[in-house]
Amino acid sequence: MDLLSYIMWILPTFVAIFLLISLPKPKSYAKNLPPGPFPLPIFGNLFKLFPHITKPHKYFAELAKTHGPIMSLQLGSTTAIVVSNSMLAKQVLLKNHDVFSSLYDLDAVRAHDHEKFSIGPLSASSPMWKVLRKIYNTKLLSDKMLETMQEHRYRKLEELLYYMKKCSQTNTIVDVGQAVYDASFDMISSTIFSMDSGSDVRIREIKDLMDCIIKEIGRPNIVDCYPLLKMIDPQRIRHRLTAYCVKLFKLFDEIVGMRLKSRKDQVHSLGLYNDLLDVILDVMEEQSDEINRDHLHHLPLDLIGAGMDTTSKTMEWAMAELLRNPVFLRKLQEELDSVIEKGNIILESQISELPYLQAIVKETLRLHPSAPLLLPRKVEKDVEIDGFQLPKGAMLIVNAWAIGRDPNNWDDQDSFIPDRFMGSELDVKSQFTQLFTFGAGKKICPGMPLAIRMISLVLGNLVCLFDWKVEELGMEKVLDMDDHYGITIKKTTSLRVLPIHRSHRQ
């Protein structure tokens, strides 16, 4: 973090001092908190956390070695509880789900009232959450709906593969992360709007705004440590996010207006556009007393925001691991060559026939979960977990990165070994798994089915149709697996490699 960012982050802390010193001291939350590092007055453990602000998942994992798999931290005036193993994660996310059914009140989520209309921040006990969850599960992201709309993803996949083939022919180095990021966005935008960044300037503007939104949400926000600062928004994060949302929703309105006119001018029938926007508009007509124009704004925001960055980062990590471990790369290519006929691309319906591809995706998600720290939950009432008291109002953080590398659950936990998942019932979406990549319980990420399809589809085809060459001079830097934390876990050094078309696959 540069000096300016440091100043912008730390200055509000000193403002908080003067605010908090003049206020009555809050009552002690609990007498038997989980152990943790000794906090300083007012600042708590913030000063020790700050040098690790780009890698908090690793810092928390190190602290857990000293203080145990459940520990408490004082982040300013906010009490945080960090859970770092699968047994305790199951206790809080599954067994005691009702106590942790709401996301913590992150200030960024309050931009443009997002917390009122998005499925993420809403409590699982709220009527609106139940309405939205049913819409996601039965209308938007059901297996049947995803299969109906797979042609949108195939078109964008073919464009990506064509680009890779051209780069192969011209000996052009490819930034894999950027290429799959662009493809992921276009897959999602096509699935929602039947439009992509190459065909419509509004979609390009939406992409630029989503880039800004993702960047802002990933910034450390002092307000989350000192909630009393909400009234002044000292880093202006919520202010900027609100401005981005205003522009974004205006673009959504333009696209929706065009669609409504088209539906009015034509005899509308199911499948006219065959995209999620049509489904959302149908739902609005059927459930007008529950779903309104505000939901129409926030649903696409959630779908795009949750999918474009997380899926592309997972694909980049998977490619990097395979290039570092060519034995597994060749083993995957052997499986693909034996199942996929020459001249064909992998279809989503064939992924179930490719167990080694599935194992590689799972192993990548184990080592490099897209959200290494799951979205923090709010402790809604005093509760006892593992003999410790967790106070009402505290922030619960589940360290998925540490869980994926827990030596008590995984042999050779820091090594990339896809074969550990062969013949295993472990699944990223099972409630009894040792992986918590997409959360667990009722609040498990509703976009998981689409994410798994996209990751497997793109990764499988890139490996099936191309070999990949890393320049020897830059191999050590390109294959460096260092990471840094934003809203997702990102590879510090971009994966820049040369695609070599596998001519025998034609």
PyMOL commands that set and color helices and strands:
alter all, ss='L'
color gray80, all
select helices_A, chain A and resi 3-21+46-52+56-67+86-95+97-100+107-117+127-140+143-148+150-169+176-193+201-217+222-224+227-231+237-265+276-286+293-324+326-339+348-353+355-367+400-404+418-421+441-443+448-465+472-478+503-505
alter helices_A, ss='H'
color red, helices_A
select strands_A, chain A and resi 70-75+78-83+102-103+174-175+377-378+383-385+388-390+395-398+466-469+483-485+489-491+496-501
alter strands_A, ss='S'
color yellow, strands_A
deselect
rebuild
show_as cartoon
